[in-house]
Amino acid sequence: MSDFKRIDPATALQLAENGAVLVDIRDPHSFAMGHVRGSQHLDNHSLASFIAAADFEVPLVVVCYHGNSSQSAAAYLAHQGFSEVYSLDGGFELWRSLYPERVERRALDD
């Protein structure tokens, strides 16, 4: 796969429950204030190590604020060789309105 697919939160939830990796590309403060439970923060500083350690066969869901920036990041990651890459339509903002029980917060120094 050299491209990504846009998916709705319900599909992202199903993928997550089946072992997909969720990455959040928002700024560290926003991530700390709330993110999809189980997601990991991904930025320019952690990108190389993330790719080096990744299983390219596991589905990957990219999350941003509203579903716009995640499309560029998903396209980049698909180009890096991930077999299944998805961009979450509506981003974290839609996710938290639909699944508030599936939002977690983390201290900034984690």
Summary of the structure (lengths in Angstrom):
residues: 110
radius of gyration: 12.6
end to end distance: 33.1
largest distance: 35.6
contacts: 337
relative contact order: 0.27
helix: 40%
strand: 19%
